[in-house]
Amino acid sequence: MEVQVRLFGAFRNLGPQEVKVSLETPTVTTAEMKTLLASHFRSLPKSSFDAAALVEKSALANESAVLEDHALVSAGSKLALLPPVSGG
Amino acid sequence: MELKIENAPKLERGLIDVRLTETPIEIEHEGLLKPSERHGGEAIFIGRVRSQNHGRKVTALSYDSFAPLCETVFREMAHEAQDRWGRDSHVLVLHRVGDLKIGDVAVLIAVSCKHRDEAFQASRYIIENLKERAPIWKKEHYEDGASEWLQGHALCQHRKESEANHHTHAHVGV
């Protein structure tokens, strides 16, 4: 089962608008999800943009709120990976 | 920090209009919320795209956003401002997304309140919080053809419990 993660801001440097991450357990915490995303980005061909490092400074959210580190994410969820913000 | 007045009748919330827009923001056409007859002060903040940043000449900007969460955050900020500076205040928050030119309006905030002081404070609160909390990202395009996503404020995951005034950690930003 997969979690679909939409990409924003600098993560758009990677090209695709979203990534799909496979889970080995039915749920993971948000913090574990970020670790999975960082390893996914590390497995991509090397480029000048260090997406794995940016994951550490980023938050995961759903459409209504930013998720806390201990919040549970289930397979089939749709999330958004939000790097530090710079609006206004 | 709410000021609680016992037995005071609860005022009805003022009007709130929060939006992201891909079309240019033309102040005169935006239909600012008509202030109520009780409102004596209205503050309007306009943020525009400028041509310089950190010594580099900027030729254009692009804004990316996570729209559903962004409009929720705008609405939360509007409620917080009403709760703090006048529940019946009217609040407009409009932010442009997509590709912008130098001089374009990036953000428009208008707050009408009972007095000018509340209007100034509430609009300041909204723009400062927008910069820290709204899921919006800015990409600058430079004279030499290069472009760059700006570094920004890491999103806080525990705002509801802690509230802005009770933070025990610093937010590192640019």
Boltz contact constraints between the chains, C-beta under 6 A:
constraints:
  - contact:
      token1: [A, 8]
      token2: [B, 64]
      max_distance: 6.0
  - contact:
      token1: [A, 8]
      token2: [B, 66]
      max_distance: 6.0
  - contact:
      token1: [A, 9]
      token2: [B, 64]
      max_distance: 6.0
  - contact:
      token1: [A, 9]
      token2: [B, 137]
      max_distance: 6.0
  - contact:
      token1: [A, 9]
      token2: [B, 149]
      max_distance: 6.0
  - contact:
      token1: [A, 10]
      token2: [B, 149]
      max_distance: 6.0
  - contact:
      token1: [A, 57]
      token2: [B, 154]
      max_distance: 6.0
  - contact:
      token1: [A, 59]
      token2: [B, 155]
      max_distance: 6.0
  - contact:
      token1: [A, 59]
      token2: [B, 157]
      max_distance: 6.0
  - contact:
      token1: [A, 61]
      token2: [B, 69]
      max_distance: 6.0
  - contact:
      token1: [A, 63]
      token2: [B, 68]
      max_distance: 6.0
  - contact:
      token1: [A, 63]
      token2: [B, 69]
      max_distance: 6.0
  - contact:
      token1: [A, 64]
      token2: [B, 72]
      max_distance: 6.0
  - contact:
      token1: [A, 66]
      token2: [B, 155]
      max_distance: 6.0
  - contact:
      token1: [A, 66]
      token2: [B, 157]
      max_distance: 6.0
  - contact:
      token1: [A, 68]
      token2: [B, 157]
      max_distance: 6.0
  - contact:
      token1: [A, 80]
      token2: [B, 66]
      max_distance: 6.0
  - contact:
      token1: [A, 82]
      token2: [B, 135]
      max_distance: 6.0
  - contact:
      token1: [A, 82]
      token2: [B, 155]
      max_distance: 6.0
  - contact:
      token1: [A, 84]
      token2: [B, 152]
      max_distance: 6.0
  - contact:
      token1: [A, 84]
      token2: [B, 153]
      max_distance: 6.0
  - contact:
      token1: [A, 84]
      token2: [B, 154]
      max_distance: 6.0
  - contact:
      token1: [A, 85]
      token2: [B, 135]
      max_distance: 6.0
  - contact:
      token1: [A, 85]
      token2: [B, 136]
      max_distance: 6.0
  - contact:
      token1: [A, 85]
      token2: [B, 152]
      max_distance: 6.0
  - contact:
      token1: [A, 85]
      token2: [B, 153]
      max_distance: 6.0
  - contact:
      token1: [A, 86]
      token2: [B, 137]
      max_distance: 6.0
  - contact:
      token1: [A, 86]
      token2: [B, 138]
      max_distance: 6.0
  - contact:
      token1: [A, 86]
      token2: [B, 150]
      max_distance: 6.0
  - contact:
      token1: [A, 86]
      token2: [B, 152]
      max_distance: 6.0
  - contact:
      token1: [A, 87]
      token2: [B, 130]
      max_distance: 6.0
  - contact:
      token1: [A, 87]
      token2: [B, 134]
      max_distance: 6.0
  - contact:
      token1: [A, 87]
      token2: [B, 136]
      max_distance: 6.0
  - contact:
      token1: [A, 88]
      token2: [B, 47]
      max_distance: 6.0
  - contact:
      token1: [A, 88]
      token2: [B, 107]
      max_distance: 6.0
  - contact:
      token1: [A, 88]
      token2: [B, 130]
      max_distance: 6.0
  - contact:
      token1: [A, 88]
      token2: [B, 131]
      max_distance: 6.0
